């Protein structure tokens, strides 16, 4: 009986607790969970963004690699034999060793294809040695001999020709639309050894002035208005493309700053486009037109100070050149070339000559002994 009453009391207690629970405010047990990291969503978004950037870069690289090449040099040099010491020869212990011939065959730079029929762009300093021969190694490990080279006399650029068809050219962008901070992708052969190396950075600066050169050739040249990037570039990258996130060429990798890290430079693609357009305007000729003079530019201020005119002051006339045949003389000042003024503050004369074809006859205006004269000159191929 006692157990029955105890069981009944327990049942009544349970019912009472249930009723009491209905009248109590509901407790949010979720509040007991630790608060979510407020940056979780941001981190997820950043991850998605990173994945998107990675896929963009990998796509650009995949599409561009077939168009990027490695440039190699082949030449024979004479190596001095040095001096050998003969300790047993007391009268003449030093003996001159004979010189030996050494063949150099190594990769020295990069380049990229700009036409399906075998035109390749690289830096002029990569192919500066006119006594050497050059070769091209493609992404598919195919090797081609460079049969013709056009070296731009105004910029550190060169056009190479190989016997090949069906090549995939890279698309050229517009460097006038570049903005600081945009993605920059460099492809090339650093140190002449690691082909198809890809580095990624941003456009770090615009309108820089630099001195470009090649440790392989010992050649330097001053360049203005180049692109600065932090994409890692080493010797051997010279001539390779600098690409945007759309896979378009925005520049040609040219130089590095040896004094600092992550500072590299590229010639803007619009300079490359001007060279190609000029080359095509001459019918794709690899011979450059020339008139055969050395000159110094006289700017407006110098002209006023010396009571002369602005233009190209002739300091040498090559023997047998078009200039000599036309009657140009030392100390003549060329003021007009084919109806266009020759300005003394830039390379306007060289540019005007470069845009003409071999065999063309043009009219010059020259200033000689304080008088203006007109002379006709026929352009010939450079020797």
C-alpha positions as YAML, in Angstrom:
chain: A
units: angstrom
residues:
- id: 1
  name: UNK
  ca: [0.00, 0.00, 0.00]
- id: 2
  name: UNK
  ca: [2.84, 2.25, 0.90]
- id: 3
  name: UNK
  ca: [4.52, 1.60, -2.48]
- id: 4
  name: UNK
  ca: [1.27, 2.46, -4.27]
- id: 5
  name: UNK
  ca: [1.09, 5.87, -2.58]
- id: 6
  name: UNK
  ca: [4.76, 6.51, -3.42]
- id: 7
  name: UNK
  ca: [4.19, 5.72, -7.12]
- id: 8
  name: UNK
  ca: [1.13, 7.96, -7.22]
- id: 9
  name: UNK
  ca: [3.12, 10.82, -5.70]
- id: 10
  name: UNK
  ca: [5.83, 10.48, -8.33]
- id: 11
  name: UNK
  ca: [3.24, 10.57, -11.15]
- id: 12
  name: UNK
  ca: [1.62, 13.70, -9.67]
- id: 13
  name: UNK
  ca: [5.08, 15.35, -9.42]
- id: 14
  name: UNK
  ca: [5.86, 14.61, -13.07]
- id: 15
  name: UNK
  ca: [2.54, 16.07, -14.24]
- id: 16
  name: UNK
  ca: [3.09, 19.15, -12.10]
- id: 17
  name: UNK
  ca: [6.57, 19.71, -13.56]
- id: 18
  name: UNK
  ca: [5.16, 19.38, -17.10]
- id: 19
  name: UNK
  ca: [2.51, 21.98, -16.44]
- id: 20
  name: UNK
  ca: [5.05, 24.29, -14.87]
- id: 21
  name: UNK
  ca: [7.30, 23.97, -17.99]
- id: 22
  name: UNK
  ca: [4.45, 25.19, -20.21]
- id: 23
  name: UNK
  ca: [4.18, 28.38, -18.20]
- id: 24
  name: UNK
  ca: [7.98, 29.09, -18.21]
- id: 25
  name: UNK
  ca: [9.54, 31.20, -21.05]
- id: 26
  name: UNK
  ca: [11.18, 29.10, -23.74]
- id: 27
  name: UNK
  ca: [14.97, 28.95, -23.42]
- id: 28
  name: UNK
  ca: [17.09, 29.24, -26.57]
- id: 29
  name: UNK
  ca: [19.56, 26.37, -26.28]
- id: 30
  name: UNK
  ca: [21.32, 27.60, -29.41]
- id: 31
  name: UNK
  ca: [22.60, 30.48, -27.31]
- id: 32
  name: UNK
  ca: [24.78, 27.94, -25.51]
- id: 33
  name: UNK
  ca: [26.74, 27.28, -28.77]
- id: 34
  name: UNK
  ca: [30.02, 29.23, -29.15]
- id: 35
  name: UNK
  ca: [29.60, 32.31, -31.35]
- id: 36
  name: UNK
  ca: [30.63, 31.89, -34.98]
- id: 37
  name: UNK
  ca: [33.85, 33.53, -36.12]
- id: 38
  name: UNK
  ca: [32.67, 36.78, -37.75]
- id: 39
  name: UNK
  ca: [35.32, 36.32, -40.41]
- id: 40
  name: UNK
  ca: [34.20, 32.83, -41.40]
- id: 41
  name: UNK
  ca: [32.12, 34.12, -44.30]
- id: 42
  name: UNK
  ca: [34.86, 36.50, -45.32]
- id: 43
  name: UNK
  ca: [37.35, 33.67, -45.29]
- id: 44
  name: UNK
  ca: [35.11, 31.54, -47.43]
- id: 45
  name: UNK
  ca: [34.68, 34.44, -49.83]
- id: 46
  name: UNK
  ca: [38.46, 34.95, -49.92]
- id: 47
  name: UNK
  ca: [38.95, 31.26, -50.67]
- id: 48
  name: UNK
  ca: [36.51, 31.45, -53.54]
- id: 49
  name: UNK
  ca: [38.30, 34.56, -54.81]
- id: 50
  name: UNK
  ca: [41.69, 32.84, -54.58]
- id: 51
  name: UNK
  ca: [40.41, 29.83, -56.47]
- id: 52
  name: UNK
  ca: [39.05, 32.18, -59.15]
- id: 53
  name: UNK
  ca: [42.40, 33.99, -59.46]
- id: 54
  name: UNK
  ca: [44.28, 30.71, -59.64]
- id: 55
  name: UNK
  ca: [42.02, 29.39, -62.38]
- id: 56
  name: UNK
  ca: [42.52, 32.62, -64.35]
- id: 57
  name: UNK
  ca: [46.31, 32.35, -64.14]
- id: 58
  name: UNK
  ca: [46.37, 28.65, -64.98]
- id: 59
  name: UNK
  ca: [44.13, 29.27, -67.98]
- id: 60
  name: UNK
  ca: [46.34, 32.09, -69.26]
- id: 61
  name: UNK
  ca: [49.45, 29.95, -68.83]
- id: 62
  name: UNK
  ca: [47.88, 26.94, -70.52]
- id: 63
  name: UNK
  ca: [46.85, 29.04, -73.53]
- id: 64
  name: UNK
  ca: [50.13, 30.99, -73.74]
- id: 65
  name: UNK
  ca: [52.84, 28.35, -73.27]
- id: 66
  name: UNK
  ca: [52.68, 27.08, -76.89]
- id: 67
  name: UNK
  ca: [53.54, 30.64, -78.01]
- id: 68
  name: UNK
  ca: [56.52, 31.24, -75.69]
- id: 69
  name: UNK
  ca: [59.97, 30.15, -76.88]
- id: 70
  name: UNK
  ca: [63.53, 29.90, -75.61]
- id: 71
  name: UNK
  ca: [66.35, 31.61, -77.53]
- id: 72
  name: UNK
  ca: [69.77, 29.94, -77.69]
- id: 73
  name: UNK
  ca: [73.14, 31.07, -79.03]
- id: 74
  name: UNK
  ca: [75.74, 29.09, -80.98]
- id: 75
  name: UNK
  ca: [79.20, 30.54, -81.51]
- id: 76
  name: UNK
  ca: [82.87, 29.64, -81.40]
- id: 77
  name: UNK
  ca: [85.25, 31.71, -79.31]
- id: 78
  name: UNK
  ca: [88.99, 31.72, -78.84]
- id: 79
  name: UNK
  ca: [90.11, 30.97, -75.28]
- id: 80
  name: UNK
  ca: [93.54, 32.15, -74.23]
- id: 81
  name: UNK
  ca: [95.85, 29.31, -73.25]
- id: 82
  name: UNK
  ca: [97.33, 31.17, -70.31]
- id: 83
  name: UNK
  ca: [100.79, 30.63, -68.85]
- id: 84
  name: UNK
  ca: [102.27, 27.39, -67.53]
- id: 85
  name: UNK
  ca: [105.13, 27.30, -64.99]
- id: 86
  name: UNK
  ca: [107.88, 24.76, -65.59]
- id: 87
  name: UNK
  ca: [109.85, 24.41, -62.31]
- id: 88
  name: UNK
  ca: [112.60, 22.41, -64.05]
- id: 89
  name: UNK
  ca: [113.36, 25.10, -66.62]
- id: 90
  name: UNK
  ca: [115.48, 27.65, -64.75]
- id: 91
  name: UNK
  ca: [116.27, 29.81, -67.75]
- id: 92
  name: UNK
  ca: [112.67, 30.18, -68.99]
- id: 93
  name: UNK
  ca: [110.21, 28.84, -66.37]
- id: 94
  name: UNK
  ca: [107.14, 30.50, -67.93]
- id: 95
  name: UNK
  ca: [105.66, 28.96, -71.05]
- id: 96
  name: UNK
  ca: [102.77, 30.42, -73.07]
- id: 97
  name: UNK
  ca: [100.11, 27.79, -73.76]
- id: 98
  name: UNK
  ca: [98.44, 27.85, -77.19]
- id: 99
  name: UNK
  ca: [94.94, 29.29, -77.52]
- id: 100
  name: UNK
  ca: [92.03, 26.90, -78.02]
- id: 101
  name: UNK
  ca: [88.70, 27.12, -79.77]
- id: 102
  name: UNK
  ca: [85.61, 26.77, -77.58]
- id: 103
  name: UNK
  ca: [82.11, 26.22, -78.91]
- id: 104
  name: UNK
  ca: [79.29, 27.87, -76.98]
- id: 105
  name: UNK
  ca: [75.85, 26.33, -77.33]
- id: 106
  name: UNK
  ca: [73.48, 27.51, -74.60]
- id: 107
  name: UNK
  ca: [70.09, 29.03, -73.97]
- id: 108
  name: UNK
  ca: [70.33, 32.72, -73.18]
- id: 109
  name: UNK
  ca: [66.87, 34.27, -73.38]
- id: 110
  name: UNK
  ca: [63.19, 34.07, -74.18]
- id: 111
  name: UNK
  ca: [60.79, 35.22, -76.86]
- id: 112
  name: UNK
  ca: [57.24, 34.82, -78.11]
- id: 113
  name: UNK
  ca: [55.51, 34.13, -81.40]
- id: 114
  name: UNK
  ca: [53.68, 36.99, -83.13]
- id: 115
  name: UNK
  ca: [52.77, 35.35, -86.45]
- id: 116
  name: UNK
  ca: [51.80, 31.87, -87.56]
- id: 117
  name: UNK
  ca: [54.52, 31.85, -90.24]
- id: 118
  name: UNK
  ca: [57.48, 32.10, -87.89]
- id: 119
  name: UNK
  ca: [57.99, 35.67, -86.64]
- id: 120
  name: UNK
  ca: [59.22, 35.89, -83.05]
- id: 121
  name: UNK
  ca: [59.79, 38.93, -80.82]
- id: 122
  name: UNK
  ca: [62.64, 39.13, -78.33]
- id: 123
  name: UNK
  ca: [65.01, 41.75, -76.89]
- id: 124
  name: UNK
  ca: [67.76, 43.14, -79.09]
- id: 125
  name: UNK
  ca: [70.32, 42.54, -76.35]
- id: 126
  name: UNK
  ca: [69.47, 38.81, -76.41]
- id: 127
  name: UNK
  ca: [70.61, 38.57, -80.06]
- id: 128
  name: UNK
  ca: [73.15, 41.40, -80.05]
- id: 129
  name: UNK
  ca: [76.10, 39.33, -81.30]
- id: 130
  name: UNK
  ca: [76.05, 39.71, -85.08]
- id: 131
  name: UNK
  ca: [78.80, 37.08, -85.46]
- id: 132
  name: UNK
  ca: [76.81, 34.33, -83.70]
- id: 133
  name: UNK
  ca: [73.95, 32.16, -84.89]
- id: 134
  name: UNK
  ca: [70.78, 31.64, -82.89]
- id: 135
  name: UNK
  ca: [68.25, 28.87, -82.39]
- id: 136
  name: UNK
  ca: [64.68, 28.62, -81.09]
- id: 137
  name: UNK
  ca: [63.33, 25.96, -78.73]
- id: 138
  name: UNK
  ca: [59.53, 25.70, -78.57]
- id: 139
  name: UNK
  ca: [57.26, 24.49, -75.80]
- id: 140
  name: UNK
  ca: [57.06, 21.13, -77.62]
- id: 141
  name: UNK
  ca: [60.89, 20.84, -77.59]
- id: 142
  name: UNK
  ca: [61.07, 21.50, -81.33]
- id: 143
  name: UNK
  ca: [64.27, 23.24, -82.47]
- id: 144
  name: UNK
  ca: [64.54, 25.79, -85.27]
- id: 145
  name: UNK
  ca: [67.44, 27.81, -86.64]
- id: 146
  name: UNK
  ca: [66.97, 31.56, -86.74]
- id: 147
  name: UNK
  ca: [67.42, 32.43, -90.41]
- id: 148
  name: UNK
  ca: [66.93, 36.21, -90.24]
- id: 149
  name: UNK
  ca: [67.14, 38.89, -87.54]
- id: 150
  name: UNK
  ca: [65.84, 42.44, -87.63]
- id: 151
  name: UNK
  ca: [67.29, 44.52, -84.79]
- id: 152
  name: UNK
  ca: [65.37, 47.67, -83.95]
- id: 153
  name: UNK
  ca: [67.88, 50.56, -83.81]
- id: 154
  name: UNK
  ca: [65.59, 52.62, -81.57]
- id: 155
  name: UNK
  ca: [64.52, 50.18, -78.88]
- id: 156
  name: UNK
  ca: [65.79, 47.02, -77.23]
- id: 157
  name: UNK
  ca: [63.70, 44.84, -79.57]
- id: 158
  name: UNK
  ca: [64.35, 42.34, -82.35]
- id: 159
  name: UNK
  ca: [62.25, 40.32, -84.79]
- id: 160
  name: UNK
  ca: [63.45, 36.78, -85.51]
- id: 161
  name: UNK
  ca: [62.40, 34.56, -88.42]
- id: 162
  name: UNK
  ca: [62.29, 30.77, -88.40]
- id: 163
  name: UNK
  ca: [61.11, 28.35, -91.07]
- id: 164
  name: UNK
  ca: [57.83, 27.21, -89.55]
- id: 165
  name: UNK
  ca: [54.10, 27.41, -90.24]
- id: 166
  name: UNK
  ca: [50.95, 26.87, -88.22]
- id: 167
  name: UNK
  ca: [52.38, 28.52, -85.11]
- id: 168
  name: UNK
  ca: [50.15, 30.05, -82.45]
- id: 169
  name: UNK
  ca: [50.80, 33.79, -81.99]
- id: 170
  name: UNK
  ca: [50.07, 35.64, -78.77]
- id: 171
  name: UNK
  ca: [47.46, 38.38, -78.77]
- id: 172
  name: UNK
  ca: [48.79, 41.91, -78.19]
- id: 173
  name: UNK
  ca: [47.03, 44.10, -75.63]
- id: 174
  name: UNK
  ca: [47.10, 47.88, -75.17]
- id: 175
  name: UNK
  ca: [49.71, 49.19, -72.73]
- id: 176
  name: UNK
  ca: [48.14, 52.65, -72.72]
- id: 177
  name: UNK
  ca: [45.30, 51.22, -70.65]
- id: 178
  name: UNK
  ca: [47.48, 49.67, -67.95]
- id: 179
  name: UNK
  ca: [46.68, 50.46, -64.34]
- id: 180
  name: UNK
  ca: [48.74, 50.08, -61.20]
- id: 181
  name: UNK
  ca: [47.91, 46.92, -59.29]
- id: 182
  name: UNK
  ca: [46.57, 44.86, -62.18]
- id: 183
  name: UNK
  ca: [47.73, 41.27, -62.58]
- id: 184
  name: UNK
  ca: [51.00, 40.65, -64.45]
- id: 185
  name: UNK
  ca: [52.07, 37.14, -65.52]
- id: 186
  name: UNK
  ca: [55.64, 36.54, -66.75]
- id: 187
  name: UNK
  ca: [56.73, 33.47, -68.72]
- id: 188
  name: UNK
  ca: [60.27, 32.67, -69.81]
- id: 189
  name: UNK
  ca: [63.51, 30.77, -69.29]
- id: 190
  name: UNK
  ca: [65.30, 32.25, -66.27]
- id: 191
  name: UNK
  ca: [69.08, 31.73, -66.18]
- id: 192
  name: UNK
  ca: [68.76, 30.15, -69.64]
- id: 193
  name: UNK
  ca: [67.96, 26.86, -67.94]
- id: 194
  name: UNK
  ca: [64.45, 26.60, -66.50]
- id: 195
  name: UNK
  ca: [62.15, 26.67, -69.53]
- id: 196
  name: UNK
  ca: [58.46, 27.54, -69.19]
- id: 197
  name: UNK
  ca: [58.89, 29.22, -65.81]
- id: 198
  name: UNK
  ca: [55.81, 31.16, -64.71]
- id: 199
  name: UNK
  ca: [55.76, 33.96, -62.14]
- id: 200
  name: UNK
  ca: [52.87, 36.18, -61.11]
- id: 201
  name: UNK
  ca: [52.74, 39.69, -59.71]
- id: 202
  name: UNK
  ca: [51.22, 43.08, -60.37]
- id: 203
  name: UNK
  ca: [51.99, 46.18, -62.38]
- id: 204
  name: UNK
  ca: [54.02, 48.09, -59.79]
- id: 205
  name: UNK
  ca: [54.89, 51.22, -61.73]
- id: 206
  name: UNK
  ca: [54.52, 52.95, -65.09]
- id: 207
  name: UNK
  ca: [56.71, 55.33, -67.07]
- id: 208
  name: UNK
  ca: [60.02, 54.24, -65.55]
- id: 209
  name: UNK
  ca: [63.45, 54.89, -67.07]
- id: 210
  name: UNK
  ca: [66.04, 52.09, -66.94]
- id: 211
  name: UNK
  ca: [69.27, 50.72, -68.37]
- id: 212
  name: UNK
  ca: [68.75, 47.31, -69.96]
- id: 213
  name: UNK
  ca: [71.44, 44.77, -70.70]
- id: 214
  name: UNK
  ca: [72.47, 41.13, -70.92]
- id: 215
  name: UNK
  ca: [75.08, 39.37, -68.77]
- id: 216
  name: UNK
  ca: [75.62, 37.00, -71.69]
- id: 217
  name: UNK
  ca: [76.34, 39.70, -74.26]
- id: 218
  name: UNK
  ca: [77.74, 42.59, -72.18]
- id: 219
  name: UNK
  ca: [75.32, 45.00, -73.84]
- id: 220
  name: UNK
  ca: [73.42, 47.87, -72.22]
- id: 221
  name: UNK
  ca: [70.89, 50.39, -73.51]
- id: 222
  name: UNK
  ca: [68.88, 53.17, -71.90]
- id: 223
  name: UNK
  ca: [65.10, 52.80, -72.16]
- id: 224
  name: UNK
  ca: [62.32, 55.15, -71.14]
- id: 225
  name: UNK
  ca: [58.64, 54.70, -70.28]
- id: 226
  name: UNK
  ca: [58.88, 51.04, -69.28]
- id: 227
  name: UNK
  ca: [56.57, 48.99, -67.04]
- id: 228
  name: UNK
  ca: [57.69, 48.04, -63.54]
- id: 229
  name: UNK
  ca: [56.44, 44.75, -62.09]
- id: 230
  name: UNK
  ca: [57.10, 42.61, -59.01]
- id: 231
  name: UNK
  ca: [56.70, 39.36, -60.95]
- id: 232
  name: UNK
  ca: [59.98, 37.52, -60.35]
- id: 233
  name: UNK
  ca: [62.24, 37.85, -63.41]
- id: 234
  name: UNK
  ca: [65.83, 36.69, -63.77]
- id: 235
  name: UNK
  ca: [68.51, 36.80, -66.44]
- id: 236
  name: UNK
  ca: [67.20, 34.64, -69.26]
- id: 237
  name: UNK
  ca: [63.65, 35.95, -68.90]
- id: 238
  name: UNK
  ca: [64.61, 38.75, -71.29]
- id: 239
  name: UNK
  ca: [62.39, 38.67, -74.36]
- id: 240
  name: UNK
  ca: [59.57, 36.71, -72.75]
- id: 241
  name: UNK
  ca: [56.02, 38.08, -72.55]
- id: 242
  name: UNK
  ca: [54.40, 39.91, -69.66]
- id: 243
  name: UNK
  ca: [50.69, 39.04, -69.83]
- id: 244
  name: UNK
  ca: [47.47, 40.37, -68.33]
- id: 245
  name: UNK
  ca: [44.67, 38.23, -66.89]
- id: 246
  name: UNK
  ca: [43.09, 37.99, -70.36]
- id: 247
  name: UNK
  ca: [46.21, 36.37, -71.80]
- id: 248
  name: UNK
  ca: [47.20, 39.43, -73.84]
- id: 249
  name: UNK
  ca: [50.78, 40.65, -74.04]
- id: 250
  name: UNK
  ca: [51.19, 43.93, -72.16]
- id: 251
  name: UNK
  ca: [54.98, 44.06, -72.33]
- id: 252
  name: UNK
  ca: [58.22, 42.24, -73.06]
- id: 253
  name: UNK
  ca: [60.35, 41.37, -70.03]
- id: 254
  name: UNK
  ca: [63.60, 43.27, -70.39]
- id: 255
  name: UNK
  ca: [65.56, 43.94, -67.21]
- id: 256
  name: UNK
  ca: [65.83, 43.53, -63.46]
- id: 257
  name: UNK
  ca: [67.02, 45.89, -60.75]
- id: 258
  name: UNK
  ca: [70.07, 44.23, -59.22]
- id: 259
  name: UNK
  ca: [69.99, 46.54, -56.22]
- id: 260
  name: UNK
  ca: [66.56, 45.39, -54.99]
- id: 261
  name: UNK
  ca: [64.22, 42.43, -54.88]
- id: 262
  name: UNK
  ca: [60.99, 42.00, -56.84]
- id: 263
  name: UNK
  ca: [61.74, 44.92, -59.15]
- id: 264
  name: UNK
  ca: [61.66, 44.07, -62.85]
- id: 265
  name: UNK
  ca: [60.89, 45.98, -66.03]
- id: 266
  name: UNK
  ca: [59.16, 45.37, -69.35]
- id: 267
  name: UNK
  ca: [58.94, 47.38, -72.60]
- id: 268
  name: UNK
  ca: [55.27, 48.31, -73.23]
- id: 269
  name: UNK
  ca: [53.49, 46.27, -75.88]
- id: 270
  name: UNK
  ca: [52.52, 49.37, -77.86]
- id: 271
  name: UNK
  ca: [56.22, 49.83, -78.72]
- id: 272
  name: UNK
  ca: [56.24, 46.25, -80.02]
- id: 273
  name: UNK
  ca: [53.11, 46.92, -82.07]
- id: 274
  name: UNK
  ca: [54.71, 50.01, -83.64]
- id: 275
  name: UNK
  ca: [57.75, 47.94, -84.59]
- id: 276
  name: UNK
  ca: [55.62, 45.22, -86.18]
- id: 277
  name: UNK
  ca: [53.54, 47.77, -88.08]
- id: 278
  name: UNK
  ca: [56.70, 49.48, -89.36]
- id: 279
  name: UNK
  ca: [58.17, 46.12, -90.33]
- id: 280
  name: UNK
  ca: [55.03, 45.14, -92.25]
- id: 281
  name: UNK
  ca: [54.85, 48.57, -93.92]
- id: 282
  name: UNK
  ca: [58.25, 47.84, -95.46]
- id: 283
  name: UNK
  ca: [56.92, 44.59, -96.87]
- id: 284
  name: UNK
  ca: [58.38, 42.44, -94.09]
- id: 285
  name: UNK
  ca: [61.95, 43.21, -95.11]
- id: 286
  name: UNK
  ca: [64.64, 42.26, -92.60]
- id: 287
  name: UNK
  ca: [67.02, 44.80, -94.15]
- id: 288
  name: UNK
  ca: [66.92, 48.28, -92.64]
- id: 289
  name: UNK
  ca: [67.00, 51.39, -94.83]
- id: 290
  name: UNK
  ca: [69.87, 53.75, -94.06]
- id: 291
  name: UNK
  ca: [71.47, 56.93, -95.38]
- id: 292
  name: UNK
  ca: [74.98, 56.45, -93.99]
- id: 293
  name: UNK
  ca: [75.67, 59.25, -91.51]
- id: 294
  name: UNK
  ca: [76.53, 59.70, -87.86]
- id: 295
  name: UNK
  ca: [74.93, 62.71, -86.25]
- id: 296
  name: UNK
  ca: [74.12, 64.51, -83.03]
- id: 297
  name: UNK
  ca: [70.74, 66.00, -82.32]
- id: 298
  name: UNK
  ca: [70.59, 69.75, -81.73]
- id: 299
  name: UNK
  ca: [67.63, 70.72, -79.59]
- id: 300
  name: UNK
  ca: [65.92, 74.09, -79.68]
- id: 301
  name: UNK
  ca: [67.80, 75.54, -76.70]
- id: 302
  name: UNK
  ca: [71.20, 74.49, -78.07]
- id: 303
  name: UNK
  ca: [70.29, 75.88, -81.48]
- id: 304
  name: UNK
  ca: [69.43, 79.29, -80.02]
- id: 305
  name: UNK
  ca: [72.61, 79.41, -77.93]
- id: 306
  name: UNK
  ca: [74.81, 78.59, -80.94]
- id: 307
  name: UNK
  ca: [72.91, 80.61, -83.55]
- id: 308
  name: UNK
  ca: [72.12, 77.52, -85.65]
- id: 309
  name: UNK
  ca: [68.96, 75.58, -86.44]
- id: 310
  name: UNK
  ca: [67.34, 72.62, -84.70]
- id: 311
  name: UNK
  ca: [67.90, 69.22, -86.31]
- id: 312
  name: UNK
  ca: [70.44, 66.44, -86.93]
- id: 313
  name: UNK
  ca: [74.03, 67.75, -87.04]
- id: 314
  name: UNK
  ca: [76.18, 65.51, -89.29]
- id: 315
  name: UNK
  ca: [79.53, 64.49, -87.75]
- id: 316
  name: UNK
  ca: [80.44, 61.70, -90.20]
- id: 317
  name: UNK
  ca: [79.47, 60.64, -93.73]
- id: 318
  name: UNK
  ca: [80.17, 56.99, -94.59]
- id: 319
  name: UNK
  ca: [82.18, 56.39, -97.75]
- id: 320
  name: UNK
  ca: [80.05, 55.09, -100.63]
- id: 321
  name: UNK
  ca: [76.83, 55.68, -98.66]
- id: 322
  name: UNK
  ca: [73.60, 57.21, -99.97]
- id: 323
  name: UNK
  ca: [74.49, 60.36, -98.02]
- id: 324
  name: UNK
  ca: [77.83, 60.73, -99.83]
- id: 325
  name: UNK
  ca: [76.20, 60.05, -103.20]
- id: 326
  name: UNK
  ca: [73.56, 62.72, -102.47]
- id: 327
  name: UNK
  ca: [76.18, 65.30, -101.52]
- id: 328
  name: UNK
  ca: [75.65, 65.57, -97.76]
- id: 329
  name: UNK
  ca: [78.64, 67.07, -95.95]
- id: 330
  name: UNK
  ca: [80.09, 67.31, -92.47]
- id: 331
  name: UNK
  ca: [78.43, 70.00, -90.32]
- id: 332
  name: UNK
  ca: [75.25, 69.98, -92.42]
- id: 333
  name: UNK
  ca: [72.13, 70.07, -90.26]
- id: 334
  name: UNK
  ca: [69.16, 68.05, -91.50]
- id: 335
  name: UNK
  ca: [66.00, 70.00, -90.63]
- id: 336
  name: UNK
  ca: [63.39, 68.12, -92.70]
- id: 337
  name: UNK
  ca: [63.07, 64.53, -93.91]
- id: 338
  name: UNK
  ca: [60.42, 63.86, -96.56]
- id: 339
  name: UNK
  ca: [58.49, 66.97, -95.54]
- id: 340
  name: UNK
  ca: [58.57, 66.27, -91.79]
- id: 341
  name: UNK
  ca: [60.49, 68.34, -89.27]
- id: 342
  name: UNK
  ca: [63.49, 66.68, -87.64]
- id: 343
  name: UNK
  ca: [63.18, 67.60, -83.99]
- id: 344
  name: UNK
  ca: [66.34, 67.91, -81.97]
- id: 345
  name: UNK
  ca: [65.03, 66.55, -78.69]
- id: 346
  name: UNK
  ca: [64.32, 62.94, -79.71]
- id: 347
  name: UNK
  ca: [65.19, 60.24, -82.24]
- id: 348
  name: UNK
  ca: [62.86, 61.60, -84.90]
- id: 349
  name: UNK
  ca: [65.33, 61.19, -87.80]
- id: 350
  name: UNK
  ca: [65.98, 57.52, -87.03]
- id: 351
  name: UNK
  ca: [62.24, 56.90, -86.76]
- id: 352
  name: UNK
  ca: [61.55, 58.66, -90.06]
- id: 353
  name: UNK
  ca: [64.22, 56.61, -91.84]
- id: 354
  name: UNK
  ca: [62.99, 53.38, -90.28]
- id: 355
  name: UNK
  ca: [59.47, 53.93, -91.64]
- id: 356
  name: UNK
  ca: [60.71, 54.13, -95.24]
- id: 357
  name: UNK
  ca: [61.42, 51.36, -97.72]
- id: 358
  name: UNK
  ca: [64.75, 50.48, -99.27]
- id: 359
  name: UNK
  ca: [65.02, 52.09, -102.69]
- id: 360
  name: UNK
  ca: [62.74, 55.04, -101.87]
- id: 361
  name: UNK
  ca: [63.93, 58.51, -102.83]
- id: 362
  name: UNK
  ca: [63.13, 61.22, -100.31]
- id: 363
  name: UNK
  ca: [63.70, 64.96, -100.12]
- id: 364
  name: UNK
  ca: [65.87, 66.41, -97.34]
- id: 365
  name: UNK
  ca: [66.12, 70.00, -96.23]
- id: 366
  name: UNK
  ca: [69.52, 70.85, -94.84]
- id: 367
  name: UNK
  ca: [71.04, 73.94, -93.26]
- id: 368
  name: UNK
  ca: [74.53, 74.68, -94.60]
- id: 369
  name: UNK
  ca: [76.48, 77.89, -94.05]
- id: 370
  name: UNK
  ca: [73.35, 79.64, -92.80]
- id: 371
  name: UNK
  ca: [71.43, 78.71, -95.96]
- id: 372
  name: UNK
  ca: [68.68, 76.13, -96.52]
- id: 373
  name: UNK
  ca: [69.14, 73.64, -99.35]
- id: 374
  name: UNK
  ca: [67.08, 70.73, -100.68]
- id: 375
  name: UNK
  ca: [68.71, 67.38, -101.49]
- id: 376
  name: UNK
  ca: [67.26, 64.16, -102.89]
- id: 377
  name: UNK
  ca: [68.58, 60.94, -101.37]
- id: 378
  name: UNK
  ca: [67.82, 57.30, -102.22]
- id: 379
  name: UNK
  ca: [67.71, 54.92, -99.24]
- id: 380
  name: UNK
  ca: [69.76, 51.73, -99.42]
- id: 381
  name: UNK
  ca: [69.91, 48.59, -97.29]
- id: 382
  name: UNK
  ca: [72.09, 48.79, -94.22]
- id: 383
  name: UNK
  ca: [75.37, 46.92, -94.48]
...
